[in-house]
Amino acid sequence: MPELRIENLTKRFKSETVLDDVGFTVEEGRTLVLFGPSGSGKTVLLRCIAGAEEPEDGHILIGGHEMREVPPEHRGIGMAFQNFALFPHMTAFDNIASPLAARKLPRDRIREDVERVAKLLKIDHVLSHAPRALSNGQKQRTALARALAAAPSLLLLDDPLRNVDAKLRFEMRLELPRLLADQGATVIYVTQDYKEAMALGDRIAVLSAGQITQAGTPEDIYRRPASIEIARLFGDPTINLLDVVPEKDGGGVFVRLSGQRVPLDGGLEAAVGKDCVLGLRPESLRFAESQDGIPVTIEAETPFNEKTVTLVVTERGREILISRPAGTEAPSEGKTSIEVESSEALLFDRATQSRIVPDQGGGTSEAAA
């Protein structure tokens, strides 16, 4: 299966730059999740790769071959876009079968392939229906089935589970990675759902305002976000962000919360005395067994199926969210204290919003996108 490489891709609509010098690589047989908020340019980027839009500059290389001058139908790409693009005069079966019929495959082979992917996506009971008789979720899955049935070498999937109900969406997060791996296709998968991005991608590229702001493994993006914006996009509950000024003593670099010393990992000496933002994931906080921790007052507690989220307030009035597994014993009201898992703490430059990366040589540097 071919490698996809995007180099310095730029796309404008009149005076608006939608994609600004975008570049990344998707290795053979891998899935890259393109993640970002609405309006960041994700769909436009897919349309450029597919040949539906012509970029002003840059290169689109599939298997090392430039695609800019290659017609869409000759690029070997399978697509499932948000607007379904189903043929209204065809049944769901015929829509899914259309790329196979175009290749003049035997009828038995076509039926076998269509029924296999339709069963996986749970639309085998509506194969005889016309698109007008399908729900939006069924239309979305029919479009996805059509892209998968063709077994293309490169798949472009534009938020294909957006209109699917929550139960099926959860199931498909488990099933799709296996299906894509079995097909061996090179995949770009667009989503605005961070959980979907974490579950489906070998790598994630974060697109914001037309630029790739960070690319890496799901663990990289979550545990080492390049900026405050990316840290906010990943996680539920959202990350706690607290203004701090790092200090240093004989024990190393630390910050103060409610007058208590919170140590930071080594290599952050250059951040001492600077205006910074401390990022604390709710799951990296815990209630202290003694009263030696950071004093807080519990304001509210919200139970979810798999976790319990507690809102606490520090002595200076700063709100902090704490997440723990459901059923874990913890105080639910009044005054108490909390502890920070220092190795999970993130430090950002308040002016640039970029994460400060610990320097093994003792200094610091800002995270690169």
C-alpha positions in Angstrom: 0.0 0.0 0.0 1.3 3.5 -0.9 2.7 6.1 1.4 1.0 9.5 1.3 3.2 12.6 1.6 1.9 16.2 1.7 4.4 18.9 1.2 3.9 22.7 1.7 0.2 22.5 0.6 -1.5 25.9 0.4 -5.1 26.5 -0.5 -6.9 29.8 -0.7 -10.5 30.9 -1.4 -10.3 34.5 -2.7 -8.4 36.4 0.1 -8.8 33.7 2.7 -6.0 31.2 3.3 -7.7 27.9 4.3 -4.5 25.7 4.3 -1.2 27.3 5.0 2.0 25.4 4.1 0.6 22.1 5.4 2.9 19.1 5.4 2.8 15.5 6.9 3.4 11.9 5.9 1.2 8.9 6.3 3.2 5.7 6.2 2.1 2.7 4.2 -0.8 0.8 5.8 -1.1 3.3 8.7 -4.0 5.5 9.9 -3.5 9.2 10.5 -6.3 10.9 12.3 -6.7 14.5 11.2 -8.2 16.2 14.3 -9.3 19.8 14.7 -12.2 22.1 15.5 -14.9 23.0 12.9 -13.5 25.4 10.2 -9.9 24.4 10.6 -9.6 23.1 7.0 -9.9 19.4 7.5 -12.4 18.7 4.8 -10.7 21.1 2.3 -7.4 19.2 2.8 -9.1 15.9 2.0 -10.7 17.4 -1.1 -7.3 18.6 -2.3 -5.9 15.1 -1.8 -8.9 13.6 -3.6 -8.6 16.0 -6.5 -11.9 17.8 -5.9 -10.0 21.0 -5.1 -6.9 22.4 -6.7 -4.3 23.8 -4.2 -2.4 27.0 -5.0 0.9 25.5 -4.0 2.6 22.4 -2.6 2.8 18.7 -3.5 0.5 15.6 -3.1 2.6 12.4 -3.4 1.0 9.0 -3.4 3.6 6.2 -3.5 6.2 8.8 -4.4 4.2 10.0 -7.5 3.0 13.6 -7.8 -0.9 13.7 -8.0 -1.5 17.4 -8.7 -2.1 16.8 -12.4 -3.7 13.3 -12.0 -7.5 13.2 -12.5 -9.4 12.2 -9.3 -10.6 8.9 -10.8 -7.0 7.8 -11.4 -5.7 8.5 -8.0 -6.8 5.1 -6.5 -8.6 6.8 -3.6 -11.7 5.7 -1.7 -13.7 8.4 -0.1 -16.5 8.8 2.4 -17.5 12.4 3.0 -19.9 14.1 5.4 -22.5 14.9 2.7 -22.9 11.1 1.9 -22.9 11.7 -1.9 -25.1 8.6 -2.5 -26.7 8.0 -5.9 -30.4 8.7 -5.3 -31.7 6.4 -8.0 -29.7 3.4 -6.6 -30.5 1.1 -3.7 -28.0 1.0 -0.8 -26.7 -2.3 -2.2 -26.0 -0.8 -5.6 -24.4 2.3 -4.1 -22.0 0.2 -2.1 -21.4 -2.1 -5.1 -20.8 0.8 -7.6 -17.0 0.9 -7.4 -16.9 -2.9 -7.6 -19.2 -3.0 -10.6 -17.0 -0.3 -12.3 -14.1 -2.8 -12.0 -16.3 -5.4 -13.7 -15.9 -7.9 -10.9 -18.0 -11.1 -10.9 -21.5 -10.7 -9.5 -21.0 -13.3 -6.8 -17.8 -11.5 -5.7 -19.6 -8.2 -5.6 -22.5 -9.6 -3.5 -20.1 -11.2 -1.1 -18.0 -8.1 -0.6 -21.1 -5.8 -0.2 -22.8 -8.1 2.3 -19.6 -8.5 4.3 -19.0 -4.8 4.9 -22.8 -4.1 5.3 -23.0 -6.7 8.0 -20.0 -5.1 9.8 -21.6 -1.7 9.7 -25.1 -3.1 10.6 -26.9 -2.0 7.5 -27.4 -5.4 5.9 -31.1 -5.1 6.6 -31.5 -2.0 4.5 -29.5 -3.0 1.4 -32.7 -3.0 -0.7 -33.7 0.6 0.4 -33.2 3.7 -1.7 -31.3 6.6 0.1 -34.5 8.5 0.7 -35.7 5.7 2.9 -32.6 5.7 5.0 -31.9 7.6 8.2 -28.9 9.9 8.2 -27.0 7.4 10.2 -27.7 4.7 7.7 -26.8 7.0 4.8 -23.5 7.7 6.6 -22.7 4.0 7.0 -23.7 3.3 3.4 -21.2 5.9 2.2 -18.6 4.4 4.5 -19.4 0.9 3.3 -19.0 2.0 -0.4 -15.5 3.3 0.4 -14.5 0.2 2.3 -15.9 -2.3 -0.1 -13.7 -1.0 -2.9 -10.6 -1.9 -0.8 -8.7 1.1 -2.2 -5.0 1.6 -1.4 -5.7 5.1 0.1 -8.9 5.9 2.1 -10.1 9.4 3.0 -12.8 9.3 5.7 -14.4 12.6 6.6 -16.0 12.1 10.1 -17.8 9.0 8.9 -19.4 8.2 12.3 -20.8 11.7 12.9 -24.5 10.8 12.3 -24.2 7.4 13.9 -25.9 6.8 17.3 -23.8 6.7 20.4 -23.9 2.9 20.9 -22.9 2.1 17.3 -20.3 4.8 17.4 -18.7 3.2 20.4 -18.8 -0.3 18.7 -17.3 1.1 15.5 -14.4 2.7 17.4 -13.5 -0.9 18.3 -14.3 -2.5 15.0 -12.9 0.0 12.5 -9.2 -0.2 13.5 -9.3 -4.0 12.9 -11.1 -3.6 9.6 -8.7 -1.0 8.3 -5.7 -3.1 9.5 -7.1 -6.1 7.7 -7.5 -4.1 4.5 -4.0 -2.8 4.8 -5.0 0.6 3.4 -3.3 3.9 4.1 -5.9 6.0 5.8 -6.7 9.6 6.7 -9.5 9.8 9.2 -11.1 13.2 10.0 -12.9 13.7 13.3 -13.7 16.4 15.9 -14.1 13.8 18.6 -10.9 13.4 20.6 -11.9 10.0 22.0 -12.3 8.8 18.4 -9.0 10.3 17.5 -7.2 8.5 20.3 -8.9 5.2 19.5 -8.5 5.1 15.8 -5.2 6.7 14.9 -1.6 5.3 14.7 -0.8 9.0 14.7 -2.7 12.2 15.1 -2.2 15.5 13.3 -3.9 18.5 14.9 -5.1 21.0 12.4 -5.9 24.5 13.6 -6.5 27.6 11.5 -5.1 25.9 8.4 -1.9 24.7 10.0 -0.6 21.5 11.5 0.1 22.5 15.1 1.3 19.1 16.4 1.7 15.6 15.0 2.5 12.5 17.0 1.1 9.3 18.6 -2.1 9.5 20.7 0.1 9.3 23.8 2.3 12.2 22.6 -0.6 14.4 21.9 -2.4 13.7 25.2 0.6 13.6 27.6 2.9 16.1 25.8 0.6 18.7 24.1 2.5 21.4 22.2 0.2 24.2 23.4 -2.5 25.1 25.7 -5.0 25.0 22.9 -4.2 21.3 22.1 -4.2 20.5 25.9 -7.7 21.8 26.1 -8.9 19.9 23.0 -8.0 16.5 24.4 -9.5 15.3 27.7 -12.8 15.1 29.5 -13.0 16.7 32.0 -10.8 19.4 30.5 -7.3 20.1 31.8 -6.9 22.4 34.8 -4.9 25.6 33.9 -3.5 27.7 36.7 -1.3 30.8 36.4 2.0 30.3 38.3 5.5 31.6 38.6 8.0 28.8 39.1 10.5 29.1 41.9 13.7 27.2 42.8 15.3 26.1 46.1 17.6 23.4 47.2 15.0 20.8 46.3 14.6 21.9 42.7 12.0 23.8 40.7 8.5 24.1 42.1 5.3 26.2 42.1 3.0 27.2 44.9 -0.7 26.3 45.1 -2.5 27.7 48.2 0.9 28.3 49.7 2.0 24.7 49.3 5.1 23.6 47.4 4.4 21.5 44.3 7.6 20.1 42.8 8.1 20.0 39.1 10.3 17.6 37.0 13.9 18.6 36.4 15.1 20.6 33.5 12.8 23.6 34.0 15.3 25.9 35.6 15.0 28.5 32.8 11.3 28.9 33.6 12.0 30.2 37.1 10.6 33.6 37.6 8.6 33.7 34.4 4.9 34.0 34.0 3.7 30.4 33.3 0.6 28.3 33.2 0.5 25.0 35.1 -1.5 22.3 33.4 -2.9 19.5 35.5 -5.0 16.7 34.1 -7.9 15.9 36.5 -6.8 12.3 36.7 -3.3 13.3 37.8 -4.8 14.8 41.0 -5.8 12.8 44.0 -7.2 13.4 47.5 -4.4 13.3 50.1 -4.4 10.8 52.9 -3.1 13.4 55.3 -3.6 17.1 55.6 -0.1 17.9 54.3 -1.4 18.4 50.7 -2.9 21.5 49.0 -5.8 22.7 51.1 -9.1 22.9 49.2 -12.8 23.0 49.7 -15.1 20.6 47.9 -17.8 22.5 45.9 -19.6 19.8 44.0 -19.3 16.1 43.0 -20.6 14.7 39.7 -20.8 10.9 39.2 -20.5 9.4 35.7 -20.7 5.7 34.8 -16.9 5.1 34.8 -15.6 8.0 36.9 -16.5 10.6 39.5 -15.5 14.2 38.9 -15.1 16.6 41.9 -14.9 20.3 41.8 -12.7 21.9 44.5 -11.7 25.4 45.2 -8.3 26.5 46.6 -7.7 29.0 49.3 -7.2 31.7 46.6 -10.5 30.8 44.9 -9.0 28.9 42.0 -11.3 26.0 40.8 -9.8 22.6 40.1 -11.4 19.5 38.7 -10.4 16.0 40.0 -11.3 12.8 38.3 -11.2 9.3 39.9 -12.5 5.9 38.9 -16.1 5.3 39.9 -16.5 3.6 43.3 -13.2 4.9 44.6 -13.6 6.2 48.2 -13.0 9.9 48.7 -14.4 12.9 50.6 -17.5 14.4 49.1 -17.9 17.7 51.0 -16.1 20.1 53.3 -12.5 21.0 53.6 -9.8 18.5 52.6 -6.4 18.5 50.8 -5.2 17.2 47.4 -1.9 16.0 45.9 -0.4 16.4 42.5 1.3 13.7 40.4 4.3 15.9 39.6 5.5 13.7 36.7 2.2 14.4 34.9 2.3 18.2 35.4 2.6 20.4 32.3 4.1 23.8 32.2 3.3 26.4 29.5 4.7 29.8 28.7 1.8 32.2 29.4 2.8 34.6 26.6 3.4 32.2 23.8 0.9 29.5 25.1 3.5 26.8 24.1 4.5 24.0 26.3 7.9 24.3 28.0 9.9 21.2 27.4 12.3 20.0 30.2 15.8 20.3 28.9 18.1 17.4 29.9 20.9 19.9 29.9 19.2 22.0 32.6 17.5 24.7 30.4 14.1 24.8 28.8 12.7 25.0 25.3 9.2 25.5 23.9 7.5 22.6 22.3 7.6 22.6 18.5 4.5 21.8 16.5 
